[in-house]
Amino acid sequence: MKLPRNSLNGWIVASVQQPAHKEYGYHKGWSPAMDWCKERYTEQNWRYVGEGVFEFNSEQEYLMFMLKWS
């Protein structure tokens, strides 16, 4: 499987839809996904690019993120 990569830095690009708030059914923005990443990864291993786009420097971190948030 060829992973989508940023041509400038080589990081793997994850683009997902905005998560819904489970309790109320409305969107809470990207805070839940960003908090999830902060709990699991160091700052050097991921970054939030903007509006549904995250980047990861390892395939394992990318795959875990996609399993959780896609």
DALIN-V657765 format. One record per pair of residues at least 24 apart in sequence whose C-alpha atoms are under 6 Angstrom apart, sorted by the first residue. I is the first residue (numbers start at 1). GAP is how many residues later the second one is. D is the distance in whole Angstrom. If there is no record, write none. Layout:
i=I gap=GAP d=D
i=I gap=GAP d=D
This chain:
i=11 gap=44 d=6
i=11 gap=45 d=6
i=11 gap=46 d=5
i=12 gap=43 d=5
i=12 gap=44 d=5
i=13 gap=41 d=6
i=13 gap=42 d=5
i=14 gap=39 d=6
i=14 gap=40 d=5
i=14 gap=41 d=6
i=15 gap=37 d=5
i=15 gap=38 d=4
i=16 gap=36 d=5
i=16 gap=54 d=6
i=17 gap=35 d=6
